[in-house]
Amino acid sequence: MVPTEWLLPLLLLTLFGVIALLFLPSLLEIKKPKDRGPRRMPETTIQQITESSQMLGSLLAACSQNEQNPQKNRDDEVLGSNGHLIRLFGDREFTSGSEVKESVVVEGALKIADRCSFLRSVKAFGNVTVGNDVFIGENLVAQGDVNVGRGTVVKGAIHAQGSVKLGESVSVGCSVVAGGDVELQENSKVMGIISAHGCIRVVSKPKVDSEPSVLESPVK
């Protein structure tokens, strides 16, 4: 048996021990907090952020100025301040074998001849006609119809407010979205979805008849 005079001290010690166990994690967190508070950002990082913001601001200002003055220099080619955009006014045509490294925006109809190469996106405010064996590195966007020729490769998506027609052996890396109909050959490839407000038609390649017809048969 524990003497009576020891009961009160033991109870007090037990109470203090329980309180210490309850508040020990909080005391340790206060003494060594996990969040060390704000850290000093290197001057080089601040300079890079400032330069990027200034470049983005000047680019947006240039684009806004072009939109507010659509009649200014309508016969000239406008090169974006970031070096990755070419804006062309009126209907335009790229001759066979043309190579363009920048994104192209045509405020009119666009015609692309055979074997042209575009490393970035192509956008037109009218119809777009693409020839055979053309390469487009990103997206093809049109406010009109899109007609893509044989063997053309579009690494991105095709978006058109009008109809879309894909020729033989056309490859599209993403989706095809059309406000009208979508027509494609059965040997064409679309890696993403095909969405159309109209009809979606898959055209079969006609088979060549190897047997001679009646008119081709020799007369006995």
C-alpha positions in Angstrom: 0.0 0.0 0.0 1.1 3.5 -0.9 1.2 5.8 2.1 -1.6 8.4 2.1 0.9 11.3 2.1 2.3 10.1 -1.3 -1.0 9.9 -3.1 -1.3 13.7 -3.8 2.3 14.1 -5.1 1.8 11.0 -7.3 -1.4 12.3 -8.7 0.1 15.7 -9.5 3.1 14.0 -11.2 0.8 11.8 -13.3 -1.3 14.9 -14.3 1.8 16.9 -15.3 3.1 13.9 -17.2 -0.1 13.6 -19.2 -0.1 17.4 -19.9 3.5 17.2 -21.0 2.8 14.4 -23.4 -0.1 16.2 -24.9 1.7 19.5 -25.5 5.2 18.0 -26.4 4.6 17.9 -30.2 3.4 21.6 -30.2 6.4 22.7 -28.2 8.7 20.9 -30.6 7.0 22.4 -33.6 7.3 25.9 -32.2 11.0 25.3 -31.4 11.8 23.9 -34.9 9.1 24.9 -37.4 8.9 22.9 -40.6 8.2 26.1 -42.6 11.3 28.3 -42.4 9.4 31.3 -43.7 10.1 33.4 -46.8 13.4 32.8 -48.5 15.4 35.3 -50.5 15.0 34.9 -54.2 18.2 35.1 -56.3 18.6 38.2 -58.3 19.1 36.2 -61.6 15.7 34.6 -61.1 14.1 38.0 -60.5 15.7 39.4 -63.6 14.5 36.5 -65.8 10.9 36.9 -64.6 11.1 40.7 -65.2 12.5 40.2 -68.8 9.8 37.5 -69.5 7.0 39.8 -68.3 8.3 42.7 -70.4 8.6 40.5 -73.5 5.0 39.2 -73.0 3.7 42.7 -72.4 5.3 44.0 -75.6 3.9 41.1 -77.6 0.4 41.6 -76.3 0.6 45.3 -77.1 1.8 44.6 -80.6 -1.1 42.1 -81.2 -3.6 44.5 -79.8 -2.3 47.3 -82.1 -2.7 45.1 -85.1 -6.2 44.1 -84.2 -7.2 47.8 -83.6 -5.7 48.9 -87.0 -6.7 46.2 -89.4 -6.5 48.5 -92.4 -2.9 49.6 -91.7 -0.3 48.0 -94.1 -2.7 45.4 -95.4 -0.4 44.5 -98.2 2.6 44.0 -95.9 3.8 40.9 -94.0 3.9 41.5 -90.2 6.5 39.7 -88.2 5.6 39.2 -84.5 7.9 40.7 -81.9 8.7 37.2 -80.6 10.0 36.1 -84.0 7.5 33.1 -84.1 4.5 34.7 -85.9 3.9 35.8 -89.4 0.6 37.7 -90.1 -0.5 38.0 -93.8 -3.4 40.2 -95.0 -5.7 39.2 -97.8 -5.9 35.9 -99.7 -2.5 34.2 -99.8 -0.8 31.2 -101.6 2.4 29.4 -100.8 4.2 28.0 -103.8 5.4 24.4 -104.1 8.4 23.6 -101.8 7.9 26.6 -99.5 9.4 26.2 -96.0 8.2 28.4 -93.1 9.6 28.2 -89.5 7.1 30.6 -87.9 3.4 30.3 -87.1 1.3 31.7 -90.0 -1.9 33.7 -89.6 -3.7 34.6 -92.9 -6.5 37.1 -92.7 -8.2 35.7 -95.8 -8.2 32.4 -97.8 -5.1 30.3 -97.9 -3.8 27.9 -100.6 -0.8 25.7 -99.9 0.9 24.0 -102.9 2.5 20.5 -102.9 5.5 19.6 -100.7 5.4 22.7 -98.4 6.7 22.5 -94.8 5.4 24.5 -91.9 7.1 23.9 -88.5 4.4 25.6 -86.5 0.7 26.3 -86.7 -1.3 27.6 -89.6 -4.5 29.7 -89.2 -6.7 31.3 -91.8 -9.8 33.5 -91.6 -11.2 31.9 -94.8 -11.0 28.5 -96.6 -7.8 26.5 -96.5 -6.7 24.3 -99.4 -3.6 22.1 -98.7 -1.8 20.3 -101.4 -0.1 16.9 -101.5 2.8 15.8 -99.2 2.6 18.9 -97.0 4.0 18.9 -93.4 2.4 21.1 -90.7 4.2 20.8 -87.3 1.4 22.0 -85.1 -2.3 22.8 -85.6 -4.3 23.8 -88.7 -7.2 26.2 -87.9 -9.7 27.8 -90.4 -12.8 29.9 -90.2 -14.0 28.3 -93.5 -13.6 24.9 -95.1 -10.4 22.8 -95.0 -9.4 20.5 -97.9 -6.2 18.5 -97.3 -4.4 16.7 -100.1 -2.8 13.3 -100.4 0.0 12.3 -98.1 -0.1 15.4 -95.9 0.9 15.2 -92.3 -0.6 17.5 -89.6 1.1 16.8 -86.2 -1.5 18.7 -84.2 -5.2 19.1 -84.6 -7.5 20.4 -87.5 -10.2 22.8 -86.4 -12.6 24.3 -89.0 -15.8 26.3 -88.7 -16.8 24.8 -92.1 -16.3 21.3 -93.5 -13.1 19.2 -93.5 -12.0 16.9 -96.3 -9.0 14.6 -95.9 -7.4 12.9 -98.9 -5.6 9.6 -99.2 -3.0 8.7 -96.6 -3.4 11.9 -94.6 -2.2 11.7 -91.0 -3.5 13.9 -88.2 -1.8 13.7 -84.8 -4.7 15.0 -82.7 -8.4 15.6 -83.3 -10.5 16.8 -86.2 -13.3 19.2 -85.3 -15.6 20.7 -87.9 -18.6 22.9 -87.9 -19.9 21.1 -91.0 -19.2 17.7 -92.5 -16.0 15.6 -92.2 -15.0 13.4 -95.1 -11.9 11.2 -95.1 -10.4 8.3 -97.0 -10.3 4.9 -95.3 -6.5 4.9 -95.4 -6.2 8.2 -93.6 -5.3 8.3 -89.9 -6.7 10.6 -87.1 -5.1 9.8 -83.8 -7.7 11.8 -81.7 -11.5 12.2 -81.9 -13.5 13.3 -85.0 -16.2 15.7 -84.1 -18.6 17.3 -86.7 -21.9 19.2 -86.5 -22.8 17.6 -89.8 -22.0 14.1 -91.2 -18.9 12.0 -90.9 -18.2 10.0 -94.1 -15.4 7.5 -94.7 -14.7 7.0 -98.4 -13.5 3.6 -99.5 -10.7 3.4 -102.0 -12.0 1.9 -105.2 -10.6 -1.6 -106.0 -8.9 -2.2 -109.3 -10.5 -5.1 -111.2 -7.7 -7.4 -112.3 -9.9 -9.5 -114.6 -10.6 -8.2 -118.1 -14.0 -6.9 -118.8 -16.3 -8.1 -121.6 -15.1 -5.3 -123.8 -11.5 -6.2 -123.1 -11.9 -9.9 -123.8 -10.4 -11.1 -127.1 -12.8 -12.0 -129.8 -12.8 -15.7 -130.7 
